[in-house]
Amino acid sequence: MTRVSTPFDRPAAVLWDMDGTIVDTEPYWMAAEVALVESYGGSWSTEDAMQLVGSGLENSALILQRAGVDLGVQEIIDRLTDEVLSQIDVAVPWRPGARELIDQLRAAGIPIALVTMSMRRMAVRVADAIGPGTFDVVIGGDDVSHEKPHPEPYLTAAERLGVDIAHCVAIEDSQFGLASAISSGAAAIGAPLHLALQQGPTHVLWPTLEGRTVDDLTAVLNAHHGFRRAAGGHR
């Protein structure tokens, strides 16, 4: 007998990247990197900075060391994080549509998680700026052993929410982040900002989150499972 799959009427949870997805903090990171490298007599171009978009902070710190920053990895991470936090305290640069879609998810009772490679203290600061308790789970870069593009951050978020990752939607702005979401088994949406993202059958690209709804997220989840069935995967 052929098994008929019932479409999902909603995601089990929605997992959000932070930098570049909910908030456009990338210019803050880039400015902090330039200041740090130049303080050690080096130079750091926009092209250099763009290579780190979506990368984990540990990997970024290693690259900055090679650019001449004579500090330990954790010292670099702390210096960058402190500088970006100081800018966030002045102004939180929200991305269009992100807060509105988060509000819809909360109103619908759909769990949401913040999954970022920024340090947990920064993730909590941004989450609290949206509203204390908005996110059911917050995963920071210091909460996992493997950074994006490894699937661990998204798998950890789903585990802590108590949901099946295959029933979740993940929203990302970078290629590193998309790779993490896709390899975790979540339905992945790319909302590019500073860098173009590659088209592909494994994910959906949205030019903006503005005007998007819970129904749109559900449609992405169902399309994802349709693709997996067609490719010989399992629901």
N, C-alpha and C positions, 0 to 999 in steps of 0.2 A: 504494500500500500504506500502511495506517495504521501510524504509528510508535507502539509501545507503550513507555511510560516505565517503567523499572525503579525501584522504590522505593529510597531510600537506606537502607543498613543502619547508617549512623552519619554524623554531621556531619564535614566535612573539618577543621573547627576551630570552636571556640567563643570568641567575642569578648566580653569582659566590660567593662562600665562599672565604675567604682570607687566614687565617692562616692554613697552611697544604695543601691548595689547589692550590693557586697561588704562595705563598711563604712558605718555610719551616721555620717558625719562632718558632716552638714549642721548639727547644732547647734553644732559647733565653728566652722564658717564663719560662721554667723549671729552668734555671740558676738563673733567677730573683727571683723565688719562694724560691729556696734553700737559696740564700743570705738573703732574707727577714726573713724567719723563723729562720735561724741560728743567725741572729742579735738579736733575742729575746730569744736565748738560747734553741731553739727547734731543732728538726731534721726533714728533709724532704727528703724522698727517691724517687728514680725514679718511683717506684710503686705508691707512693702518687701523684706524678706529673701527671702520665698517667691518673689518674682518672679524672683530670680536662680538658683533651683534648676535645675541642669542647664545653665545658661548658661556660655559660655566666660569665662575670667578677664579677658580684654581687654575684652569687652563689659561685664562686671560693674564693672571699674575705671572705665570711662567713666560709668556710672550713678552710682557713688560720687563721682566728681568733681562731677557735677551736684548731689549731695546736700551738697556743701561741702568735700569732702576736697581740700585744696590740695597734691596730690602728682602726680607724673607717673604714667602708666599702669603702667610697670614697677615703680616704687616701691610703688604700691598692691598690685600682685600679690605682690611680695616680702614686704611687711609682713603681708599676710593669710596667705601660705604659711608664713612663719616662726611665726606664732601658732598656726595649726592643727597644724603639726608638733610644737610644744611640747606640745600636748594629746594628740596621738597617742603621744608618748613616755611619757605617763602611762598611757594606756589606749587600746587599739584596739577600737572598738565594732563587732564583727562582726555582720553581719546573719544571722538564722537560716537555716541550710541552705546558705549560700554556700560555706563552706570544705569542707563534706561533698561538695557537688557537684563542686567543683574536684578533690578527692581522687579521686572516681570517674573523672573525665576523665583525670587523670594515670595512674591504674591501667589505663585502657583504651588508653592511648597516643594519645589525641586531642589535637592541639596546642591551646594556649589562648593568648590575648593579652589584655593589659590595655589598654583604650582609654579614656583619661580626659582631661578638659580641665584637670585639675590639673597643676602643673608636674612635669616628669619626676622631679625629685629627691624629690618627695612620693610619686609613683607607685612609684618604686623602693623607698622606705622601707616602704610598705604591702606591696608584693610580697615584700620580704625578711622581713616579719613573718609572712607565710604560710609562707615557706620559700624560701631562695635558689635560684634556678633553676626555681621553680615555673612561671613564665610564660615561654613561648618568645619572646615579643615584648612589649615595653612601649612604648606610644605615649602621650606626654604632650602637654599643650597647646602646649608649645614645640617639638614635633616636626613640627607641621603649619602650613600657611599659613592654612587656613580652619578655624575652630572649629565644633563642633556648633551648629546643626543641619545644617551642610554635610556631605556624605557622605565628605569626604576622610579624616577620622580612621579610619573603618572600612575604606575602600578601601586606605589605607596599611598597616593591620595585615594585611589579607589578602595584599597584595603581598609584604610582608616574610616572611610565613609560606610564601609560594609556593603559595597555594591560590586557588581560584575563590570570590569573595565570595558568589556565588549558592549555594554548597554549605556556607555557614557559618551558624551561629546566633549572634545577638547578643542580649545581655541588658542591659536598661536600666531605670532607675527614673523617668525624667523625660520630659516631652513633647519637649523639645529633643533629648534623646538618642535617643528613638524615631524622631523625624523623620530624624536622621542615619543610623540603622541601616536604616530602611525605604528611604530614597533611595539607599543604597549597593547595595541588592539582596539583602542578607542576610535570612534568616528572623528576624523580630524578636519578642522576648518582653519585655513590660513587667511589671516587678515593683514596683508603686508603693509609696512609703513616705510621704513628707510631703505629696504632692499626688496627687489622683486623676488617672488617665489615661483618655483617651477610648477607648471601644470602637471597633473598626473591623475590616474584613476584611483589612487589610494586616498585622495583628499579633495576637498572643495575649497575654492578660493572665493572670498568675499572682498570686494574693494573697500567696503566699510561695514561697520556694525550698525550704523545709523538706520533706523527703521526696521531692523530685524526683530523677529518675534520668537516665542517658544515654538510655534508651529513650524517656523523655518528650521529650527534646531532639530525638531522631530523628523522633518523631511530628510535632513542630512543623515540622521541615524538610520532611517529606513533604507535610504539609498546605499549606505555603507554596507548594510547586511545583504542587500540585493546583490551588490558587487561581490561580496564574500561567497555567497551561494553560487553565483555564476562561475567564480574562480575555483570552486570545489572546496571552499572552506565550510565551517560550521557556524551556526548561529550562537 
